[in-house]
Amino acid sequence: MHIIRSVSDADLLFKALSDPGRRKLMDRLHANDGQTLSELCRYLDMTRQGVTQHLAVLEAANLVAVQWRGREKLHFLNPVPLQEIYDRWISKFERLRLQALGELKRSLEEGSTDPKRRSKT
């Protein structure tokens, strides 16, 4: 398993995710993992050379792994770096949001949201 150890690893990862074409490639691999370059090119509005260059960036960021089957090079999505981003940055913000929603729910349930509990003024 590849762990984000340095700023350069994180930079490669965010650079890879910054391009809509690369995100589209990742979506294609998520929908059908283990595709060849030719298979990926069929569904994308890019040249073969463009897809190859995008795949190289995704491989450098460890978001795509390759496996050779005879003469075919198969591309597989590696979601581990995405999970690491989630664990390192996104989840801590999500916890605060969920906490706030929980507190709001409790507050509303204890407050005047129930018509039977509303005071008549």
C-alpha positions as CSV (number, residue, x, y, z in Angstrom):
1,M,0.0,0.0,0.0
2,H,1.3,3.5,-0.9
3,I,1.0,6.0,1.8
4,I,1.2,9.8,1.2
5,R,4.6,10.5,2.9
6,S,5.6,13.8,1.5
7,V,4.4,17.0,0.0
8,S,5.5,15.8,-3.4
9,D,3.3,12.7,-3.1
10,A,0.3,14.9,-2.2
11,D,1.2,17.4,-5.0
12,L,1.2,14.6,-7.5
13,L,-2.1,13.3,-6.3
14,F,-3.8,16.7,-6.3
15,K,-2.3,17.5,-9.7
16,A,-3.7,14.2,-11.1
17,L,-7.2,15.0,-9.6
18,S,-7.2,18.6,-10.9
19,D,-7.8,17.7,-14.6
20,P,-11.3,16.8,-15.7
21,G,-10.0,14.4,-18.4
22,R,-8.1,12.4,-15.7
23,R,-11.2,12.4,-13.5
24,K,-13.2,11.1,-16.4
25,L,-10.6,8.3,-16.9
26,M,-10.9,7.4,-13.3
27,D,-14.7,7.3,-13.6
28,R,-14.3,4.9,-16.6
29,L,-12.0,2.7,-14.6
30,H,-14.4,2.8,-11.7
31,A,-17.3,1.7,-13.9
32,N,-15.2,-1.1,-15.6
33,D,-11.8,-1.8,-14.0
34,G,-9.0,-3.5,-15.9
35,Q,-9.3,-1.8,-19.3
36,T,-6.7,-1.5,-22.1
37,L,-5.7,1.8,-23.6
38,S,-7.9,1.1,-26.7
39,E,-10.9,0.4,-24.5
40,L,-10.5,3.6,-22.6
41,C,-10.0,5.6,-25.8
42,R,-13.4,4.4,-27.1
43,Y,-15.3,6.3,-24.4
44,L,-13.3,9.5,-24.2
45,D,-13.1,12.5,-26.4
46,M,-9.3,12.5,-26.4
47,T,-6.5,11.3,-28.7
48,R,-4.8,8.1,-27.9
49,Q,-1.7,10.1,-27.0
50,G,-3.7,12.3,-24.7
51,V,-5.2,9.3,-22.9
52,T,-1.7,7.8,-22.6
53,Q,-0.3,11.1,-21.1
54,H,-3.2,11.3,-18.6
55,L,-2.7,7.6,-17.6
56,A,1.0,8.4,-17.0
57,V,0.1,11.2,-14.6
58,L,-2.5,8.9,-12.8
59,E,0.1,6.2,-12.5
60,A,2.7,8.6,-11.1
61,A,0.2,9.6,-8.4
62,N,-0.5,5.9,-7.7
63,L,-4.2,6.3,-8.7
64,V,-3.9,3.8,-11.5
65,A,-2.0,0.5,-11.4
66,V,-1.1,-1.5,-14.4
67,Q,-1.0,-5.3,-15.0
68,W,0.3,-7.0,-18.1
69,R,-1.8,-9.8,-19.6
70,G,0.3,-11.1,-22.5
71,R,0.8,-8.1,-24.8
72,E,-2.1,-6.2,-23.3
73,K,-1.6,-3.6,-20.6
74,L,-4.6,-3.4,-18.3
75,H,-5.3,-0.3,-16.2
76,F,-6.9,-0.6,-12.7
77,L,-8.1,2.2,-10.5
78,N,-6.3,2.3,-7.1
79,P,-8.6,4.0,-4.6
80,V,-6.2,3.9,-1.7
81,P,-4.7,7.4,-2.2
82,L,-8.3,8.8,-2.4
83,Q,-9.1,7.1,1.0
84,E,-5.9,8.6,2.4
85,I,-7.0,12.1,1.3
86,Y,-10.4,11.4,2.9
87,D,-8.8,10.2,6.1
88,R,-6.3,13.0,6.3
89,W,-8.3,16.0,5.4
90,I,-12.0,15.5,4.5
91,S,-13.1,13.3,7.4
92,K,-12.1,15.8,10.1
93,F,-14.4,18.4,8.5
94,E,-17.2,15.9,8.0
95,R,-17.1,15.1,11.7
96,L,-17.7,18.8,12.6
97,R,-20.6,19.0,10.1
98,L,-22.2,15.9,11.4
99,Q,-21.8,17.1,14.9
100,A,-23.5,20.4,14.1
101,L,-26.4,18.5,12.4
102,G,-26.8,16.3,15.4
103,E,-26.9,19.3,17.7
104,L,-29.4,21.0,15.5
105,K,-31.6,17.9,15.4
106,R,-31.5,17.6,19.2
107,S,-32.2,21.3,19.5
108,L,-35.2,21.2,17.2
109,E,-36.6,18.0,18.9
110,E,-36.4,19.7,22.3
111,G,-37.7,23.0,21.0
112,S,-41.0,24.1,19.5
113,T,-41.1,21.9,16.4
114,D,-43.7,19.6,17.7
115,P,-47.1,21.3,17.3
116,K,-48.2,19.8,20.7
117,R,-45.3,21.4,22.4
118,R,-45.7,24.9,20.9
119,S,-46.8,27.5,23.4
120,K,-49.9,29.4,22.3
121,T,-49.3,33.1,22.3
